[in-house]
Amino acid sequence: MSKEYTEELLLDFGADGNTLIPVVTQDINTKEVLILAFANKQAFDETRKSGFATYWSRSRAELWKKGMTSGDMLKVEEIRINCEQNSLVYLVIPQGKGACHAKCDNGTPHTSCYYRKINEDGKLEFIEK
């Protein structure tokens, strides 16, 4: 039976568990995309065990439980998987002031990492809420 029709979880993290799978993280209520990050087997297992979004930080090469230092944790309510079982969506309830490490002018974190858009002239523009 193909991955598209099985009820069995068949994520492929590679033989060593370190193959990274993209994870789109959305607010469960607004469906706003908050973060795009990656998970290896360890991060995925920790997310399922703790109930909080945990990723693999490519820049720091370590496990990253979102919000452990800032308090802006993401409580995972549901995990969705695509048809080929090679990407995930975490539907979350944000527990803090925002999801992004970048700050607004007032010092609070942006709600989402996607707080800018590209204009027709190729420049970045802040999206006001």
C-alpha positions in Angstrom: 0.0 0.0 0.0 1.3 3.5 -0.9 1.9 6.2 1.7 -1.1 8.1 0.4 -3.5 5.5 1.7 -1.9 4.0 4.8 -2.8 4.7 8.4 0.8 3.9 9.4 3.2 6.8 10.2 6.1 6.4 7.8 8.1 9.6 8.2 11.6 9.1 6.8 14.2 10.7 9.1 17.0 8.6 7.6 18.8 5.7 9.2 20.5 8.1 11.8 17.3 10.0 12.5 18.8 13.3 11.4 17.2 13.9 8.0 15.3 17.2 8.4 11.6 17.5 7.5 10.0 20.9 7.0 7.4 21.9 9.5 4.9 24.7 8.8 3.5 26.0 12.1 0.1 27.7 12.0 -2.1 29.3 14.7 -5.0 26.8 15.0 -7.6 29.6 15.3 -6.5 32.1 12.7 -4.6 29.7 10.4 -1.9 32.4 10.1 1.5 30.8 9.3 3.8 31.6 12.2 7.0 29.8 11.4 8.6 27.5 8.9 11.2 25.3 10.6 12.6 21.8 10.5 12.4 18.7 12.6 14.6 15.6 12.8 13.4 12.5 14.6 14.5 13.7 18.0 12.6 17.1 17.6 9.5 15.3 16.3 9.5 12.8 19.2 9.9 15.6 21.7 7.1 17.6 20.2 4.8 14.6 20.5 6.0 13.8 24.1 5.9 17.4 25.5 3.0 18.8 23.5 5.1 21.9 22.6 6.6 22.7 19.2 10.2 21.5 19.1 12.4 21.9 16.1 16.0 21.2 15.0 17.9 24.5 14.8 20.0 24.4 11.6 22.0 27.5 12.6 22.9 26.2 16.1 22.8 22.5 15.3 20.8 21.7 18.3 17.3 20.8 19.5 15.2 24.0 19.8 12.0 24.0 21.9 10.4 27.2 20.7 9.9 29.8 23.5 12.1 28.1 26.2 14.0 31.4 26.8 11.4 33.9 25.6 8.3 32.3 27.1 6.6 32.4 23.7 6.0 28.7 23.5 3.7 27.1 21.0 1.3 24.4 22.3 0.7 21.8 19.7 -3.0 20.9 19.3 -2.8 18.9 16.1 -0.1 17.5 13.8 -0.9 17.1 10.1 1.2 15.2 7.5 1.2 15.6 3.8 0.4 12.7 1.3 4.0 11.7 0.8 4.8 11.9 4.6 7.7 14.3 4.0 6.4 17.5 5.6 4.3 18.4 8.6 2.0 21.1 9.8 1.8 21.9 13.5 -1.5 23.6 14.5 -0.7 25.5 17.7 -2.0 27.8 20.3 0.6 30.5 20.9 1.4 30.8 24.7 3.2 34.1 24.7 3.2 37.5 23.0 4.4 36.3 19.6 6.1 33.6 17.6 9.0 35.4 16.0 12.3 36.2 17.6 12.3 39.6 15.7 10.8 42.4 17.7 8.3 45.1 16.8 9.2 48.8 17.4 7.6 48.5 20.9 9.8 45.6 21.8 7.2 42.8 21.6 7.8 39.9 19.3 6.1 39.8 15.9 3.0 37.4 15.9 4.5 35.6 12.9 7.9 35.4 11.2 6.0 36.5 8.1 5.5 40.2 9.1 6.8 41.7 5.8 5.8 41.5 2.1 7.7 42.2 -1.1 6.5 45.2 -3.0 6.4 45.5 -6.8 9.6 47.5 -6.7 11.3 44.6 -4.8 11.5 46.3 -1.5 10.2 45.0 1.8 7.2 46.5 3.5 6.0 45.8 7.0 2.5 44.3 7.2 0.5 46.3 9.7 -2.1 44.4 11.8 
